[in-house]
Each structure stands twice: as C-alpha cells, then as structure tokens.
Amino acid sequence: MIPEPHFGWTGTVGEVILGATHSEGGTRSRSYRIGGGTTLPFMEKEQKSSSPLVAFEICDDPRYWSPIVNDFCSDLIHDPGAWAKTAEIAYGADLVRLCLTSTKQRDFSDIVSLEKTTETVLSSTTLPLIIEGSNEPKIDSEVFQKCGEIGQGERLLLGTAEAGRYRSIAAAALAYNHAIIAQSPIDINLAKQLNILLKEIGVPRDHIVIDPYTGALGYGFEYSFSAMERIRFSALKGDVDLAMPMICAPSDSLTIKEVREADASTRNAIAVEWEFTTSLAAAVAGAEIVCVRHPDTVKRLKTAFAGLNTRGV
C-alpha cells in the first residue's frame, strides 16, 4: 500500500453554500457545500470535501454561443427554460449556469426580458443556479439587482466581479444573500487583492468563489493551472484571503482553431475531448466547479470524477 503523503499543511479551503432547498427557504431540490478541502484534490482517503461539481452553461441569446453546441442542442437553444430542464434531467448536470448573452447587444436596455428569462429558468430546473450577468458597466447595477431580487432565497452564485467592477454585483449579493464569482486574470496576487476588496465592502469570505480565468488546453491553460495550484497551496498553508473554493469555465475550448476547423464528422468528438481534458485538469488543480457547454462533456466528467474518488491513495 502506498503511504499517505504528508505535506505539513494546516489550512483548510473555506466553504460556500450554493442553492437553498424548501427547508432552507428556497425552491431547489438540493444545495451544495463546496470547499472544505485539506489537501490536494482526489488525495483524501476519507473525502472531507465534495467531488467537483459540473455546471452546464446555457444562454439567452445563442448568437453569441458556440455553433457546435447550437447545432447539437438544436431547438433547445431558443428556450432557456427547456434547456435548463434538459440539463438537469437528460444531461445530468449538478448546476445550471445561465449566461445572459443578450446583454452583449449594443445599446441593450431590455431588462424586462432578463427578468422573464431568469424567472423561467428558476422555475424550469430545481438545480442550484449560477447567473452570469452583464459585462457592460453601464447596466451592471440594474442587471445584478434584478437577478438578485428574482433569486432571493435561492442562494445563487452571481458572476462576475472583477477589480474594475465589483461594487454592483457585491451590492446585489449582499442585499439578497447570494455568493459571488471573483475573477482575476491568471494572477494569484490579483486574485488575493480582489478578495480583499470584496471583504472590505462587506462580502463575507464564505460568499466568495475564485475564478482565476481559464484558457483552453494548448492556448494558455498551463498558466491557469499554475495559478490555480498556487492559490490552493496558499490556502492550505493558511492564507485566508485565498482560502475560497474555485470555479473554472473552459468554454474557450470550443472556439479554438482545432475545433472550429475540424471535419464535420469529428467536430463534436474533438470539441468534447478538448473541453473534457481542460476541465479535468482544472479539477485536478483545485476547481470545485467546472462549467461546460457540450452535453457529452458532462457525462464524461462525472464518470472521471467518480473514478478518481474511488481509486484510493
């Protein structure tokens, strides 16, 4: 038997609760407590932290989505509610991540449509929900306020806070008791700085999930992997400003040249392979949540995680 490794770490990755069941004041069928790890992923003989969760990403405007996914999911891409329900029932996702891509339109102002979409998705799936809101500073405040209000009591995960724009999303999270994705550009020091800024304006540490940003495998992912490992090492060494769970979204994998220019007969398989491999590596580096867009990637990841968790040390 291989002896259990000892690294001398005394720190623990902090925990964040996502989703609220009926008994917890929400309407979700389950809630998740992510984080809690005391060593590197998949190395605990007795699993103290949860297995990585797989979030399936959907959007409200498929014009800004991967054509590979659009073709594969067919008519679902025009009905976010049905798409979310399918992600839960047929794809086997643990969470749904709703990306409000309609806000990418120039001079977007239809906040009412965002409200309806968010309400529809919440009522169509019982899974905990991640909402990726506006990337437009001019409408950030209103978008996050509305999404936060609609999801009150559901313990959503709202994204994305960045160093240059975090106050609007923080205000919504604080007002309605949601968690926040804090994204920094593949730099451990910038990740720590953003966490400190969020805590200084009142966001509790157990409401912050770190996104170190993720490039596709072969297109910068090695930098993401290194940053994620360093964040995890720092947390285990006792740095409380980096002791938060991590989320990874390797969606760039579906836009790279090798996938875009693949033969039609193999394009889906290649897309899944790239997204799967990037996601699996991110989980090994410490991501508690990986977000994917191709339905077949969900199944492969869940099988891989189950195998890693049962193989023993």
N, C-alpha and C positions, 0 to 999 in steps of 0.2 A: 504494500500500500504506500502511495506517495504521501510523505508527511505534509501536514497542513502548514502553509507558509506563514511566517510572522514578520510583519513589517514595522512593528512598533507604533502603529497609528493609534491615536486616542480620540480622534474626531469622528463625528457622525454626520452624514448628509441630512439636512433638515427635511421635514415632511411638509407636504402641501396636500390639502384635501380638495378634490375636484368632484363636482356633482353632488346633488342632495336628493336623497330618497324621500318618500312620503313621510316617513317617521322623522326625517331631518328637516322638514319644511319645504321640500321641493317635489318634483314630479318624476325624477329619474328612477330607473329600475335598479340602479347601483351607484355607488360612489367609490372613488379610489383615493387611497392614501399613498401618494408616490414619494419616493425618497427613503430615508432611513438606513441607507447602506453604511456599513462599517469597513468595507474593503472594496476591492475592485469587482466589477460585475461578474456574475456567474462563478464566483470563487467561494461562496459561502456554503458550508456543508449543511447548515440549517438556515434556510432562506429567511433572513431578517427583513429584507426589502422585497418589494413586489417585483415580479418579472416585468421587463419593459412592456409598455402598452403600445398598441398600434392604432393610430388615428387615421381615419380615411378622410381625405380632403375633397370637398365639393365646392362649387362656386355658384354665384347667382347670375353671372354673365359669361357664358362659355366662349365668347370671342377672345377672351384673354386666357384660355386654357389650352393644354396640350391637345393637338388634333388627334394624337394616338388615343388618348383617353376619351375624347369626344366620340371618336368612331367606335370604340369598344363599348362604351356605355350607352350609345345610341340615344333614344328619345329621353332617357332619364336626365340628361344634361339640361333640359328645358323645364324641369320640375324639381327644384331643390328638395321639396318635401319627400317626394317619391325616391329621390336619390339617397337621401339620408336614411330613409326606412330600409332601402335595399342594402345600404352599407351595414346596417345592423343585422338584418335577417339573413341575407344571402352572402355577403362578403365576410362577415364575422369580425368586423372592426370592434375595438374596445371603446373608441370615442369617435365623434364626428367633428371635423374642423370645417366650419363654414367660412369661406373666403369671400368677402364682399367685393368682388372684382368689378362690379358695376361702378364703383367709386373712381375707377381709373378713367372714366369718360371725362372729356374736357367739359368744364363748367357743370359738373354733376351737382344736382340740387334736390333730387327726388328722395328725400329722407323717408317719406311715407312708404315707398316701395321696400326700403331696407327693413322698416318695422314689420311689414307684412311677411317678408321672406324669413326674418328671424322668428317670428311667431309660428309660421308654418313649419319650419324645421324643428322647433322645440316641441310642437305638438305631434310631429310625424315620427320622431325617434325618441326612445326612452334612454338613450345613451347620454352620458355627460358630454357637454358641448364646449368646443373651442371656437371662438369667433375672432377671425382676423379682419379687423375693421379697416378704416380708411388709411391710406398712405398720403393723404392730402391734408397738410396742416390747417388749411382754411376751414375744413369741415370736420376735423378730428373731434372737436369738443361735442358737437351735436350728434355725430355718429356714435361715439362711445357712450354718451349719455343715454341715447335711445336704446342701444343694445343692452346696456347695463340695467336700465329700468325694466325692459321686457323680460330679462332673465333674472330678475330679483328673486332670491330664494333658491336659485338653481346652482349656485357656486360655479359660475362659468370661468373659463380661462380666456382672458382678453389679450389680444395682441395687435400691434406690437409697440412696446415702449423702446425708444432709443434716446441717446444722450441729448439730442437736439429737440426732441419732442416726447415728453413723458408726462407732463402735468395733466393733460386732458384725460388720458387713459387712467392715470392714477386717481383722478377725481371720481371717475365713474366706478372704479373698483372699490374705492373707499366708501362711496355712497351706498353701494348695493352689495357689498361683501363678496366681491369676485377676486380671483387671482390674476396676476399679470405676467405676460411673457416679456422679459427684459433682453433685448437683442443688442449685441455689440459685434463689431467687425473682426472676428477671429483674433482677439487680443485679450489675454487674461487680465491685464491691468485695466482695460476699458470696461470689461465685464464687471470687475470689482467696483470701479468708480460709479457705474450706473446703479448697481445695487445700493451703494451708499447714498446716492442722490435720492433714490426711491424711499429708502428708510428715513431719510431726513425730512421728507414731507409726509411721513406717517404711514407708509405702506409696511405692514408687518413682514418680517422675514419669511413667515410661513405662508405668505401670499405671493411669493416671487418664484418664477421658474426661469432659469437661464437658457437663452438661445445664443450660442456662440457663433452662429451663422455657419452654413454648410454648403460647400461646393460639391460638385459631382466627383465621383471617383475618377482620378486621372486629370481632373480640372481644378485642382486646389484642395481636394479633400484632405490631403496629408497635413495641411496647415490646420484645418478644422479638428482633425483627430488629435494633433499635438496640443491644441488649445484646450480641448475637452479633457484630455488626460491631466494636464496641468491644473485645471480647475478642480477635478476630482481629487488629485493628490493634495492640493491646498486645503480642501475641505476636510480630508481625513487627517491632515496634520493640525487641524484646529482653527483654520481661518474661517470665522463665522460669516464674513462678508462674501464668501464664495461657497458656503455650505448650503446650497439650494439645489433642488433637482434640475435636470437639464432636459431640453426638448430639441429635437433635430428634425429638419424638414428638407430632405434631399431632392426636392422637386426639380432642381436644375438638371437632374439626371435624364429627364425626358426631353430636354432641349438640346443636348449635345449633338455634335456632328454625326457620331457613330450611330446614334438612334434615329436622328432625322433622315439620314441618307440610307438607312438600311432597306433592303429589299422588302417589298410589301408582305411577302410570305413569312418573313422572320422578324419584322419590326416589333411586334408585340413581345415576342420572346426576349429580344435584345433589350427592350425597354424595361421589362420586368427584371432581367438579370442585373442591369445597371442600378436600378432603384433598390433592389434587394441587397446587393452587395454593399452599396454605400450605407444603407440603413443598418445592416447587420454590424458593419464596422463601427458605426456611430454608437450602437448599443453596447458593444464591447468597450468602447472608450468611456461610457458612462451615461449615455442618454436614457432617461427613464421613459420618455415618449418619443416614438419616431412617427412622423407623418408622411403618408404616401398617397399617390393618386391613382395608381393602377390597381384594380381589384385583385388581380392574381398575386400581386406583391404581398397583400395582407395575409393570404393563406400560407405563403412560403415563410414569411417572417414568424408567424405564430408557431409553425412546425419547428423552425430552427430554434426559437427561444425555449420551447418545451424540451427539445433535445439537450440543449446546453444546461438547463436547470436540473436535469435528471442524470447527467453523466457522472456526477461525483467529482471530487477534487483529487 
